[in-house]
Amino acid sequence: MTGGGARSAALNLSIGFLASLVLDALFTRYRLTPDWWMSLRLPLTLATVTCLLITAAL
């Protein structure tokens, strides 16, 4: 994973953010997060992943 350059790093970070989102969705399903958590987490994650994918494409 190391030494792959900016493109590889951006793609790896994107995958990590999406995996973290899946875990947060599971935690929310089991009522381990506040009610407002996913309404904040989803748009922030999508914006972050979009920026990372744009970075990877350049």
N, C-alpha and C positions, 0 to 999 in steps of 0.2 A: 504494500500500500504506500509506503514512503517512496519518494523520489519520482512519482508519477507526473508531477507538474500540477499546474493550476487546474487544468481540465479534470484530471483524476480526483483531485482534492474536492472540487466543487460537486462532482457526481457522488463521491462518497459521503459528503456532508448532506446532500439531498436525500440519499437513502437513509441516513441516520435520522434526519428530521422526520421523515415519513414513518419510520419504524417507531420513533418516539410518539408520534401521533396515534398510531395503532395502540400502543400501550396505554396512552391516556384515555383512549376511547373505551378500552377494557376496564380501566379503573373507574371511569364514569359510569359504566354499565353496572358495576358492583357498588355504586354509591360511595366511592372512596375519595371523591373530589367534590368541591362545591358545585352547586347547580350552574353557576355562571362560567365554569372553567372551559368547557368545550366551545362556548360561543366566543371566547377570547382566543383560545388555542388554535382553532381551525383557520380563521383568516390570517393570523400571524404566521402560521406554518405555511400556508399556501403562498403568501407574499414572499417569505424567505426562500422557499423552494423555487419559486419562479425566478427570483433574482439569481440564485445559484445556477439554475439551468441556463439562464441568459449568459452568465459568466462562462459556463462550460462550452457554450456554443461559439463564443468569440475566439 
